[in-house]
Amino acid sequence: MRENVIRKMEQLPPDYPEDLLASIREVFSQSEKTIVVLDDDPTGTQTSSGVTVLTSWRVALITEELKKKPSILFILTNSRSLPEREAVHITREIGKNVNQAATDSGREIVVISRSDSTLRGHFPAEVDAIAETLGMKDAVIVFIPAFLEGGRLTIGDVHYLLENQQLIPVSETPFARDVVFGYQNSNLKQWVEEKTGGRIRASDVNALSIEDIRLGGPSAVSAKLKACPAGAVCVVNAASYRDLEVVVMGLLLAEESGQKFLYRSSATLVPIRAGLESGQRFTPDKAQVASAHGSLVVVGSHVPKTTSQLTWLLEKVPCQSIEVNVAELLAAAETETQSQTIRQQTDQWLAAGTNVVIYTSRRLEVGVDSESSLAINAAVSGFLVSLVQGLTVRPKFLLAKGGITASDLASKGLSAETALVLGAVIPGVPVWQLDAKSKFPGLTYVVFPGNVGDQTSLETVCRTLEP
């Protein structure tokens, strides 16, 4: 049932009175640990700045980064684009490599499995794989999908999307009808039962309520966490940054007594777990965007929010656009000729200083099951990758719309192995600077999630990045 957000908030206790971020930062810095975020698509960096993202998980590369003693290190798995068995295989491989790198670097780690705030992703399979490879099968799984920057709140164990002052249960949104990761329940306890196929009953799922957090504070949170059975799932309610500060302090207190935790969360938790403010706002002076060339926007996401933003962009911003017809692409005997034609046209426009938008047709093409639907996604993404791989003209900046699109274009299309997160250009939309060995060294790269922003947000970002 939809509820008015103001009315709902008035029914809750006031925030916990003490600002805990500095205390969290002190405890975390003394621990000499690095938070390693296994990110199932690149949008998890949307609340961070000044941190490194790896698109490769070679032991030597991870070890090199851990020796720098960062507070946070992201490893992009892109596992949301894969069938579950492949996602599990990659997660196990990364888990083993991270474990080895931690040993080789002498750096202790905390692992966060970052996933979608609208509940799409391989749960519980990925968390189980991490627990197995890190020897943490008895760890309590702390589930925190609240993403405050994007209006995702959890209240009364129900996960909501905030839109136009209305709290909408996520099961009533288009995200719940995802052909691969769809679901029926907004109540997170029931969602866990649904996603585990009944292996974990809703009645066995633990929860930290808003009342526990705001009235009891860190000590009450710690006590409830320590009471969780080994291997249990604990869902966390949160409607403010202060709520998450209290939860993190409670987690730190519980860890001091020997309790182990694995995190499945949205992006909001990541900086708070290290006692850091949410990422700094990006401004164009932080990046290499001064160029006579045009900019390039590549839109792969097909959710309704993206389609609305794309339509608005094409109406409001001077640009040349190319639609990639997905049905024709899938039916074609070969696609190289089409790819070459689009690349050549795009290069000409970019060199002339014209902004270019390449987007997939808006009709969603689905398979007979989740795996065949993922295969279609992979084929489309592969075509977009081929377009970017073949470009010869460096764009002013490149904006990728959709998590899977952004991941594949960065790692495969642009051959970036590392990137520096510069901050968010608008809430929830991170900007990266690609490494010196990438196709276009130092390129400003915008990771725009499919499910973030309002109708005008894509236009706003593009105009902000124009010098």
Secondary structure, DSSP 4 states (H G I P E B T S, - for coil): --EEHHHHHHTSPPPPSS--HHHHHHHHHHHTEEEEEEESSGGGGGG--S-EEES---HHHHHHHHTT--SEEEEE--GGGS-HHHHHHHHHHHHHHHHHHHHHHT-EEEEEEE--TTS-S-TTHHHHHHHHHTT-TTSEEEEE--BGGGTEEEETTEEEEEETTEEEEGGGSGGGG-TTT--S--BHHHHHHHHTTTSS-GGG-EEE-HHIIIIIHHHHHHHHHHTSPTT-EEEE-BSSHHHHHHHHHHHHHHHHTT--EEEEE-STHHHHHTT-PSPPBP-GGGS----SSPPEEEE---SHHHHHHHHHHHHHS--EEEEE-HHHHHH-S--HHHHHHHHHHHHHHHHTT--EEEEE-SSPP--SSHHHHHHHHHHHHHHHHHHHHT--SPPS-EEEESHHHHHHIIIIIS--SEEEEEEEEETTEEEEEE-TTSSSTT-EEEEE-TT-S-TTHHHHHHHHH--
